[in-house]
Amino acid sequence: MTSLLPLIQNEMLKIWKKKRFFVIVLILLALIPIFTYAELKVVKNNEAKFSDWRNQVLQQITDMENTLSSDRIPDEWKRSRRAAVQQLQYYLDHDVNPSAPNGATFTRSFLDNAVTLFIPMLVLALGADIVSSERTSGTIKMLLTRPVQRWKVLLSKLIVLTLYVSLTVVITALLCYLLSGLFFGYSGWTMPVFTGFQMRGSAIDPSNAHAVPQWIYIWMQSGLAWFSAMTVALLAFMVSVLIRSTTASMVTMMAAVITGTILSGMTSSWTSAKYLFAVNLKLTAYLDGSPPPIEGMSLPFSLTVLAVWGIVAVVLSFGVFTKQDILN
């Protein structure tokens, strides 16, 4: 019987020839400088308006507190702003600038904002058609006519997908640091970042808050971003098995991710939505104490929900692929 290693090498060669990963790198090289330039303009504007970072933080706190008195702002947004005010006050009390301009801080901010939509969209470029595209081209029929077990074929695709998802997260963080460092400098790795905030109703409990070096915080962020991205990849993998059309599989997953992102800001009263995978994607928010989309959600809860979605996706993928009629 055919061993697994040649199948893995074959799958890696296929993705390499499709140049999908090169496209992802080009997208990052094009967009990260734009985000960096926008952040640079914000920093220069703040430097012109404020002589000290403490004044800037105080102004942010004042602006947020003013919006809390408005009846036009939804309750879930007010809850988020109250939490942000408490966090900023905590940084102010401990004399730590939460947004000191440097490459490491920009990377931390970028990963936090990219985990729910940007990175999942990059992952979809790799996984949404990993099986369906071969049905369209007919190459899957040629592969399955050889003496190779179907589960090995699918497992090799899953292993390669995992490798490329991991590489995507690493490259994203690396390019963020390298490109933003050209503008902000390459310092900031040892800057203290507070984590361990916990939500107690509508207020933040800082009793477990503690400072960690920013490089450790970014490592934790990257791990959580990988977990979210891998869940999306496994679901895209399943859709690619279930749907024969490459276009349909990609559109289906894009719609699911985008819809989930929208729902995350609108589901405070729909408690059952906390079991949707897309509502749980922003795992990094638990590190800085941002309130979850639905009260009662926590990091262990979101990890469990995403793990269940991923396991179900893998089981369905192998169950369907090993039994369905692919040759006709």
N, C-alpha and C positions, 0 to 999 in steps of 0.2 A: 504493500500500500504506500501511497505517496506520503512522505513526511511533511510536517507542518512548515519547516524552515523554507523550502523552495516556494511554497505558496505565499508566505509572508514577503519574501524577496520579490515575487512576481507582483504582488499588490502594491508594494512600495514603488516599484518601477512604473506601474500604471499611473499612480497619483503624480509621480515625478514628471512623466511625459505629458500629463494633462496640464501641467504648470499651474495647478490650482494654488499650491502653496506660494509660488512666485507672485501670483496675483494678490494674495493676502499680504505679503511683504510689501508689495508696491502700494497697496492701499494704506498700510501703516506709514510708509515713507511719505506718502502724500498728505495724509490727514493729521498726523502728529505735529508736524511743523505749523500747521494752521492753528491747531489748538494751543500750541506753545506761544505763537505770536499773539493770539487773543489774550492769553494769560499774562503775557509781557505787557500788553497795553493796560490791562487791569492793574498790574503792579505799579506801573509808572503813574497811572492816574491816582492811585491811592497815595503814592509818595508825594504827589503834588498837593493833595488835599489834606494829608495828615502828616504831622512831623514825627509821630511816634505810633508804633503798631497798636499800643494800648488805646489810643484815641480812635483808631479804626475799629477795634473790637467793640468799644463802648458805643460807637455810632451804629454798628450792626445790631447790638442789643437793643438800642433805642428804637431803631427802625422796626425790628420784629415786634417789640412790645406795642408799638403804635398800631400795627396791623391786627393785633389780637383783639382790639376794641371794635373792629369792624364786623358788622353783621353779614357782610357779603362773603366772608371767607368761610368755607366749609369747616366743620368741626375737626375732621381728620387733619386738615392743613394747620389749624390752630394747635392741635396736639403736637404736630411735628415742629412747629415754631417754638412752642414752649420748651420742648426738649432741647432745641438748638440754643435757646437763650441760656438754659441752665449749663449746657456744655461750655459755651463761650465764657460764662461767668466763672466756671471752674478753671479754665485755662488762664483767665485773667488773674484769679486769686493765687494761682501757682506760678505766675510770671513766665508763662510759656506762650510764645507766638504760634498759634495753630496753623498758620499759613505762611511761614517764613519761606521766601522765594529761593528754592534750590531744586536741583534735579530730582532728588529723592522725594521731596514733598510733592512735586508735580506728578511723579510716578504714582505716589499713593493716591492723589486726587483722581488721576486718570483711571486707575484700576477700579476705584470706588464707583465712578460714574459709568464705566464700560461694562460692568459685570452683568447687567440686566438685558442689554440690547446689542451693544457694539460687538463684544466678544462672541455672544451666541450667533450673530449674523455671520461672522467670520467662520465659525465652526460649521454652520449650515452649508457653506461653500464646499466643505470637505465631505460631509456625511450624508447630505440629503439625496444624493444620487449614486452612492457608492455601489448599490446593487441594481437599481432601476436603470442606470445608464448602460449597464452591460446587457440588460435585456433588450434595450432599444437597439444597440449595436449588434447583438447576437453573439457576443464573445462568451457569455455565460453558458450558452449551449455547447460551445466547443470545449469549455473547461469541464463540464459535467459529463461529457462523453468519455472522459478518461477515467481510469480506475482510482478515483479519489472520493472519499466520503464527503457528503454534502456539508456536514457539520464542520469539517476541517476547512472547507472553502470559506464558510461564513466566519469561522473563528479567526482565520487569517486576516479577513477584512476588518474584523472588530479590533484585533491587535494593532493593525496598522493605523486605524482610525484613532485609537487611543494615543499612539505615539505622536501623530500629527496634531491632535488636540493639545497635548502636553507641550509640544514645540511651539504651537501658536501662542499659548499663554506666556511661555518664556520669552519668545521673540517680542511680544507686545510690551512686556515690562522692560526688557532690555533696550528696545528702541526708544521707549518713552524716556528712559534715563539718559541715554546717549545723546538724543536729539535735544531734549529740553536742557541738558547740561551745557550745551553751547551758548544758551541765553542766560541761564540762572546759575551756572557753576555746578560742579559735581560734588558738593558737600551735602551735609544734612543727614548722613546715615546714622549718626549717634544722637541726633536731636530727640528729646523725649516726646513720646506720643502717649496720651492717656487712653486706656482701654479698660473694660470691666464695668462700664456703666450698665445699670439695669433699670428697666421701666417698671415702676410701681404705679399702676393706674395711669394717670396723666402726668406724673412727675418722674424725674430721674433720681434713682438712688445711687449716690456716688460712694457708698461705703466700701464697695469692692474695687473702686477705680484705682488703677496703679499705672505708673509710667513704664514704658518699655522703649528701648532704642528703636528708631524708625526702621532700621533694617529688619528687625524682628517683626515689626508690625507689617511691613511689606511682604515678608515671607508668609505670614498668616493670611494676608489678603490674597496673595497669589494662590495659596492652597485652596482657599474657599472659592476663588474665581475658577480654578480648575475643576472643582467639584460641580459647580453650576454648569460650566461649559460641557463637562462630560455627560451630565444628565441630558442636556439638549442634544448632544451628539448621539447618545443611545436612542433617544426618541426619533431623531432624524434617520438613524440606522433602521429602526423598526418601520417607519413610514416608507423608506426606500425598498424594503422587502415587501410590504403590503401593497404598494401602489406601483404599477408597472411603468407609468409615465414619469420621466425625469422632471418635467416642468410641473406636473401636478404635485409631486412629492415635495419639491422645493417651495412651491406656493403654499402648500398646506402647513409646513413647518414655520414659514415666515409669518403666516397669519396667526398661528398659535402663539408665537413668541411676542409679536406686536400686540395682539389682543390682551395677553397676560400682562404686559407692561402697562397698558392703559387701565386694566382692571385694578392693578396694584394701587392706583391713586383714587379708586372709586368704590372699594369694597369694604369699607369700615363697618357697614351695617349688614353685609352679606357674609356671615361667619363661615358658611360652608365653602366659600371661595378659598379659604386657607389650605384646602387640600389640592388645589390646582398647582401644577408644577411651576408655572410662570410667576405666580404670586410669591413663590419662595426662592426665586433665583438670586435676589440681592442678599446673599449671605454676609457680605462685608459690612452691611449696615449694623449687624450685631456687635461688631468690634468697637464702633464709636458710640454705641448707645442710641442710635437713631430709632425712633419708634417703628415697630413693624406695621405693615399695612392693616393688619387686623389684630386687635387687642388679644393677648393670650399666646401669640406666636413667640417662639424662642429659637435659639440656634439649634438645640437638639431636635426640636420639632421639625424645623425646616430641613435639616439634614436627613431626618427619617423619611419625610415626605418625598424628597428628591430621590433618596435611595430606593424607595418602593417603586416610584415611577421608572427608575432606571432598570431595576430587576425585572419588573413586568415587561418592559420593552425588550429586554434581552431574551426572556423566556418565550415571548410571542414571536420574536424574530426567528429563533432557532426552530420553534415548533412549526411555524408556517413554511419556512424555507426547506426544511427536510422532508416535507410531505406534499407540497404543492407541485402541480404539473408545470414545470418550467420549460421543458423541451418542446412543447406544442404551443 
